[in-house]
Amino acid sequence: MSVKYTKDHEWAREDGGVYVVGISAHAAEQLGDVVFVELPEVGKTLSKGDDMAVVESVKAASDVYAPISGEIVAVNQAIADEPAKVNEDAAGAAWFVKIKPSDAGELDALMDEAAYNEFVENE
């Protein structure tokens, strides 16, 4: 399954029936050096667009939004312990949460990588 993106710069990719979610490398670049990450609790139920996490950098604090509705089934404690990982590997090891979707069809409304790259260029 390919990676899907939101206009708020979150990404989601399917992994064994759950969706791994993080922020794009572009978002991490815009933030600058990430110094703090606040993650939600496992078991929390979110609706698409809900505030899911908080990322703070030396420049600003930003909310991270749920790209799909569902239940948080895992959080990446490594980025809470070492927030700089978000800058190092935003699209990979620095994922934020894993969501068990309540409506996987919501992903159809998200952008593929080509559409996202075009969105970023025109932003």
CYANA upper distance limits for C-alpha pairs under 8 A (distance plus 0.5 A):
  1 MET  CA     13 ARG  CA      7.11
  1 MET  CA     14 GLU  CA      6.47
  2 SER  CA     13 ARG  CA      6.81
  2 SER  CA     14 GLU  CA      8.23
  2 SER  CA    112 ASP  CA      7.94
  3 VAL  CA     11 TRP  CA      6.96
  3 VAL  CA     12 ALA  CA      6.19
  3 VAL  CA     13 ARG  CA      5.18
  3 VAL  CA     14 GLU  CA      8.24
  3 VAL  CA    112 ASP  CA      7.01
  3 VAL  CA    113 GLU  CA      7.27
  4 LYS  CA     11 TRP  CA      6.00
  4 LYS  CA     12 ALA  CA      5.84
  4 LYS  CA     13 ARG  CA      6.92
  4 LYS  CA    107 LEU  CA      7.64
  4 LYS  CA    110 LEU  CA      6.22
  4 LYS  CA    111 MET  CA      5.89
  4 LYS  CA    112 ASP  CA      5.40
  4 LYS  CA    113 GLU  CA      7.10
  5 TYR  CA      9 HIS  CA      6.85
  5 TYR  CA     10 GLU  CA      6.17
  5 TYR  CA     11 TRP  CA      4.92
  5 TYR  CA     12 ALA  CA      7.02
  5 TYR  CA     67 PRO  CA      8.41
  5 TYR  CA    110 LEU  CA      6.02
  5 TYR  CA    111 MET  CA      5.46
  5 TYR  CA    112 ASP  CA      6.74
  5 TYR  CA    113 GLU  CA      7.51
  5 TYR  CA    116 TYR  CA      6.79
  6 THR  CA     10 GLU  CA      5.86
  6 THR  CA     11 TRP  CA      6.98
  6 THR  CA     67 PRO  CA      7.00
  6 THR  CA    110 LEU  CA      6.10
  6 THR  CA    111 MET  CA      6.86
  6 THR  CA    116 TYR  CA      8.25
  7 LYS  CA    116 TYR  CA      8.26
  7 LYS  CA    119 PHE  CA      8.27
  8 ASP  CA     64 VAL  CA      8.39
  8 ASP  CA     65 TYR  CA      7.91
  9 HIS  CA     23 ILE  CA      6.26
  9 HIS  CA     24 SER  CA      5.96
  9 HIS  CA     26 HIS  CA      7.96
  9 HIS  CA     27 ALA  CA      6.40
 10 GLU  CA     21 VAL  CA      7.43
 10 GLU  CA     22 GLY  CA      6.08
 10 GLU  CA     23 ILE  CA      4.75
 10 GLU  CA     24 SER  CA      6.24
 10 GLU  CA     64 VAL  CA      7.69
 10 GLU  CA     65 TYR  CA      7.68
 10 GLU  CA     66 ALA  CA      8.40
 10 GLU  CA     67 PRO  CA      7.24
 11 TRP  CA     21 VAL  CA      6.07
 11 TRP  CA     22 GLY  CA      5.92
 11 TRP  CA     23 ILE  CA      6.26
 11 TRP  CA     24 SER  CA      6.67
 11 TRP  CA     67 PRO  CA      7.89
 11 TRP  CA     91 ALA  CA      8.30
 12 ALA  CA     19 TYR  CA      6.38
 12 ALA  CA     20 VAL  CA      5.99
 12 ALA  CA     21 VAL  CA      4.98
 12 ALA  CA     22 GLY  CA      7.24
 12 ALA  CA     67 PRO  CA      7.56
 13 ARG  CA     19 TYR  CA      5.82
 13 ARG  CA     20 VAL  CA      5.89
 13 ARG  CA     21 VAL  CA      7.28
 14 GLU  CA     18 VAL  CA      6.31
 14 GLU  CA     19 TYR  CA      4.98
 14 GLU  CA     20 VAL  CA      6.87
 15 ASP  CA     19 TYR  CA      6.29
 15 ASP  CA     20 VAL  CA      7.20
 17 GLY  CA    100 LYS  CA      7.48
 18 VAL  CA     98 LYS  CA      6.78
 18 VAL  CA     99 ILE  CA      6.03
 18 VAL  CA    100 LYS  CA      5.13
 18 VAL  CA    101 PRO  CA      7.12
 19 TYR  CA     98 LYS  CA      5.87
 19 TYR  CA     99 ILE  CA      5.61
 19 TYR  CA    100 LYS  CA      6.91
 19 TYR  CA    101 PRO  CA      7.72
 20 VAL  CA     95 TRP  CA      7.18
 20 VAL  CA     96 PHE  CA      8.09
 20 VAL  CA     97 VAL  CA      6.52
 20 VAL  CA     98 LYS  CA      4.95
 20 VAL  CA     99 ILE  CA      7.04
 21 VAL  CA     67 PRO  CA      8.33
 21 VAL  CA     95 TRP  CA      6.22
 21 VAL  CA     96 PHE  CA      6.26
 21 VAL  CA     97 VAL  CA      5.91
 21 VAL  CA     98 LYS  CA      6.52
 21 VAL  CA     99 ILE  CA      7.96
 22 GLY  CA     90 ALA  CA      7.37
 22 GLY  CA     91 ALA  CA      7.29
 22 GLY  CA     94 ALA  CA      7.50
 22 GLY  CA     95 TRP  CA      4.90
 22 GLY  CA     96 PHE  CA      5.42
 22 GLY  CA     97 VAL  CA      7.47
 23 ILE  CA     27 ALA  CA      6.70
 23 ILE  CA     28 ALA  CA      7.42
 23 ILE  CA     64 VAL  CA      8.02
 23 ILE  CA     90 ALA  CA      6.59
 23 ILE  CA     91 ALA  CA      7.38
 23 ILE  CA     95 TRP  CA      7.86
 23 ILE  CA     96 PHE  CA      8.31
 24 SER  CA     28 ALA  CA      6.90
 24 SER  CA     90 ALA  CA      6.36
 24 SER  CA     91 ALA  CA      6.29
 25 ALA  CA     29 GLU  CA      6.60
 25 ALA  CA     87 ASN  CA      7.92
 25 ALA  CA     89 ASP  CA      7.97
 25 ALA  CA     90 ALA  CA      5.62
 25 ALA  CA     91 ALA  CA      6.54
 26 HIS  CA     30 GLN  CA      6.71
 26 HIS  CA    120 VAL  CA      8.47
 27 ALA  CA     31 LEU  CA      6.69
 28 ALA  CA     32 GLY  CA      6.84
 28 ALA  CA     33 ASP  CA      8.45
 28 ALA  CA     34 VAL  CA      8.18
 28 ALA  CA     86 VAL  CA      7.11
 28 ALA  CA     87 ASN  CA      6.03
 28 ALA  CA     90 ALA  CA      7.10
 29 GLU  CA     87 ASN  CA      7.47
 31 LEU  CA     56 GLU  CA      8.40
 31 LEU  CA     57 SER  CA      6.39
 31 LEU  CA     58 VAL  CA      8.35
 31 LEU  CA     59 LYS  CA      6.98
 31 LEU  CA     60 ALA  CA      7.24
 32 GLY  CA     57 SER  CA      6.55
 32 GLY  CA     58 VAL  CA      7.22
 32 GLY  CA     59 LYS  CA      7.13
 32 GLY  CA     87 ASN  CA      8.08
 33 ASP  CA     57 SER  CA      5.76
 33 ASP  CA     58 VAL  CA      6.39
 33 ASP  CA     59 LYS  CA      8.37
 33 ASP  CA     84 ALA  CA      7.13
 33 ASP  CA     87 ASN  CA      7.15
 34 VAL  CA     55 VAL  CA      7.46
 34 VAL  CA     56 GLU  CA      6.26
 34 VAL  CA     57 SER  CA      4.52
 34 VAL  CA     58 VAL  CA      7.16
 34 VAL  CA     83 PRO  CA      6.14
 34 VAL  CA     84 ALA  CA      5.88
 34 VAL  CA     86 VAL  CA      7.22
 34 VAL  CA     87 ASN  CA      7.16
 35 VAL  CA     55 VAL  CA      8.39
 35 VAL  CA     56 GLU  CA      6.31
 35 VAL  CA     57 SER  CA      5.58
 35 VAL  CA     58 VAL  CA      7.21
 35 VAL  CA     83 PRO  CA      5.90
 35 VAL  CA     84 ALA  CA      6.91
 36 PHE  CA     55 VAL  CA      6.41
 36 PHE  CA     56 GLU  CA      5.50
 36 PHE  CA     57 SER  CA      7.27
 36 PHE  CA     80 ALA  CA      7.23
 36 PHE  CA     83 PRO  CA      5.95
 37 VAL  CA     53 ALA  CA      7.85
 37 VAL  CA     54 VAL  CA      6.22
 37 VAL  CA     55 VAL  CA      5.16
 37 VAL  CA     56 GLU  CA      6.83
 37 VAL  CA     79 ILE  CA      7.20
 37 VAL  CA     80 ALA  CA      5.56
 37 VAL  CA     83 PRO  CA      6.48
 38 GLU  CA     53 ALA  CA      6.02
 38 GLU  CA     54 VAL  CA      5.49
 38 GLU  CA     55 VAL  CA      7.02
 38 GLU  CA     80 ALA  CA      7.01
 39 LEU  CA     52 MET  CA      7.70
 39 LEU  CA     53 ALA  CA      5.36
 39 LEU  CA     54 VAL  CA      7.32
 39 LEU  CA     75 VAL  CA      7.33
 39 LEU  CA     76 ASN  CA      8.49
 39 LEU  CA     80 ALA  CA      7.76
 39 LEU  CA     96 PHE  CA      7.65
 39 LEU  CA     97 VAL  CA      8.30
 40 PRO  CA     44 LYS  CA      7.55
 40 PRO  CA     52 MET  CA      6.68
 40 PRO  CA     53 ALA  CA      6.44
 40 PRO  CA     72 ILE  CA      8.28
 40 PRO  CA     75 VAL  CA      7.92
 41 GLU  CA     72 ILE  CA      7.75
 41 GLU  CA     75 VAL  CA      8.06
 42 VAL  CA     71 GLU  CA      8.34
 42 VAL  CA     72 ILE  CA      5.58
 42 VAL  CA     73 VAL  CA      5.87
 42 VAL  CA     74 ALA  CA      6.20
 42 VAL  CA     75 VAL  CA      7.21
 43 GLY  CA     71 GLU  CA      6.38
 43 GLY  CA     72 ILE  CA      5.70
 43 GLY  CA     73 VAL  CA      6.48
 44 LYS  CA     71 GLU  CA      6.17
 44 LYS  CA     72 ILE  CA      5.95
 45 THR  CA     69 SER  CA      8.08
 45 THR  CA     70 GLY  CA      6.11
 45 THR  CA     71 GLU  CA      4.82
 45 THR  CA     72 ILE  CA      6.84
 46 LEU  CA     50 ASP  CA      6.63
 46 LEU  CA     52 MET  CA      7.99
 46 LEU  CA     66 ALA  CA      7.39
 46 LEU  CA     68 ILE  CA      8.42
 46 LEU  CA     69 SER  CA      5.84
 46 LEU  CA     70 GLY  CA      5.94
 46 LEU  CA     71 GLU  CA      6.70
 46 LEU  CA     72 ILE  CA      8.16
 47 SER  CA     66 ALA  CA      7.43
 47 SER  CA     68 ILE  CA      7.10
 47 SER  CA     69 SER  CA      4.60
 47 SER  CA     70 GLY  CA      6.98
 48 LYS  CA     65 TYR  CA      8.09
 48 LYS  CA     66 ALA  CA      5.70
 48 LYS  CA     67 PRO  CA      5.89
 48 LYS  CA     68 ILE  CA      4.83
 48 LYS  CA     69 SER  CA      4.95
 48 LYS  CA     70 GLY  CA      8.46
 49 GLY  CA     65 TYR  CA      5.74
 49 GLY  CA     66 ALA  CA      5.57
 49 GLY  CA     67 PRO  CA      6.61
 49 GLY  CA     68 ILE  CA      7.75
 50 ASP  CA     65 TYR  CA      5.89
 50 ASP  CA     66 ALA  CA      5.97
 51 ASP  CA     63 ASP  CA      6.60
 51 ASP  CA     64 VAL  CA      6.39
 51 ASP  CA     65 TYR  CA      5.11
 51 ASP  CA     66 ALA  CA      6.97
 52 MET  CA     63 ASP  CA      7.70
 52 MET  CA     64 VAL  CA      6.00
 52 MET  CA     65 TYR  CA      5.56
 52 MET  CA     66 ALA  CA      6.08
 53 ALA  CA     63 ASP  CA      6.39
 53 ALA  CA     64 VAL  CA      5.45
 53 ALA  CA     65 TYR  CA      7.48
 53 ALA  CA     96 PHE  CA      8.46
 54 VAL  CA     61 ALA  CA      7.46
 54 VAL  CA     62 SER  CA      6.25
 54 VAL  CA     63 ASP  CA      5.09
 54 VAL  CA     64 VAL  CA      6.25
 55 VAL  CA     61 ALA  CA      6.18
 55 VAL  CA     62 SER  CA      5.79
 55 VAL  CA     63 ASP  CA      6.84
 55 VAL  CA     64 VAL  CA      7.63
 56 GLU  CA     60 ALA  CA      6.31
 56 GLU  CA     61 ALA  CA      4.61
 56 GLU  CA     62 SER  CA      6.75
 57 SER  CA     61 ALA  CA      6.66
 67 PRO  CA    107 LEU  CA      8.17
 68 ILE  CA    101 PRO  CA      7.20
 68 ILE  CA    103 ASP  CA      7.97
 68 ILE  CA    104 ALA  CA      7.89
 68 ILE  CA    106 GLU  CA      6.51
 68 ILE  CA    107 LEU  CA      7.21
 69 SER  CA     99 ILE  CA      8.48
 69 SER  CA    101 PRO  CA      6.25
 69 SER  CA    102 SER  CA      6.25
 69 SER  CA    103 ASP  CA      6.98
 69 SER  CA    106 GLU  CA      8.26
 70 GLY  CA     99 ILE  CA      6.33
 70 GLY  CA    100 LYS  CA      5.84
 70 GLY  CA    101 PRO  CA      4.67
 70 GLY  CA    102 SER  CA      5.15
 70 GLY  CA    103 ASP  CA      7.83
 71 GLU  CA     99 ILE  CA      5.84
 71 GLU  CA    100 LYS  CA      5.69
 71 GLU  CA    101 PRO  CA      7.09
 71 GLU  CA    102 SER  CA      8.03
 72 ILE  CA     97 VAL  CA      7.15
 72 ILE  CA     98 LYS  CA      6.33
 72 ILE  CA     99 ILE  CA      5.10
 72 ILE  CA    100 LYS  CA      6.97
 73 VAL  CA     97 VAL  CA      8.05
 73 VAL  CA     98 LYS  CA      6.11
 73 VAL  CA     99 ILE  CA      6.19
 73 VAL  CA    100 LYS  CA      6.92
 74 ALA  CA     97 VAL  CA      6.09
 74 ALA  CA     98 LYS  CA      5.54
 74 ALA  CA     99 ILE  CA      7.82
 75 VAL  CA     96 PHE  CA      6.42
 75 VAL  CA     97 VAL  CA      4.85
 75 VAL  CA     98 LYS  CA      6.88
 76 ASN  CA     80 ALA  CA      7.74
 76 ASN  CA     94 ALA  CA      7.92
 76 ASN  CA     95 TRP  CA      6.94
 76 ASN  CA     96 PHE  CA      5.84
 76 ASN  CA     97 VAL  CA      6.55
 77 GLN  CA     81 ASP  CA      6.71
 78 ALA  CA     82 GLU  CA      6.43
 78 ALA  CA     83 PRO  CA      8.31
 78 ALA  CA     94 ALA  CA      8.29
 79 ILE  CA     83 PRO  CA      5.19
 79 ILE  CA     84 ALA  CA      7.87
 79 ILE  CA     85 LYS  CA      6.49
 79 ILE  CA     86 VAL  CA      7.18
 79 ILE  CA     94 ALA  CA      6.65
 79 ILE  CA     95 TRP  CA      8.45
 79 ILE  CA     96 PHE  CA      7.97
 83 PRO  CA     87 ASN  CA      8.47
 84 ALA  CA     88 GLU  CA      7.13
 85 LYS  CA     89 ASP  CA      6.56
 85 LYS  CA     90 ALA  CA      7.83
 85 LYS  CA     93 ALA  CA      8.25
 85 LYS  CA     94 ALA  CA      6.32
 86 VAL  CA     90 ALA  CA      5.27
 86 VAL  CA     94 ALA  CA      5.58
 86 VAL  CA     95 TRP  CA      8.41
 88 GLU  CA     94 ALA  CA      8.35
 89 ASP  CA     93 ALA  CA      6.28
 89 ASP  CA     94 ALA  CA      6.06
 90 ALA  CA     94 ALA  CA      5.55
 90 ALA  CA     95 TRP  CA      7.22
 91 ALA  CA     95 TRP  CA      7.42
105 GLY  CA    109 ALA  CA      8.46
106 GLU  CA    110 LEU  CA      8.07
111 MET  CA    115 ALA  CA      6.02
111 MET  CA    116 TYR  CA      6.14
112 ASP  CA    116 TYR  CA      6.59
113 GLU  CA    117 ASN  CA      6.57
114 ALA  CA    118 GLU  CA      6.80
115 ALA  CA    119 PHE  CA      6.61
116 TYR  CA    120 VAL  CA      6.69
117 ASN  CA    121 GLU  CA      6.75
118 GLU  CA    122 ASN  CA      6.81
119 PHE  CA    123 GLU  CA      6.54
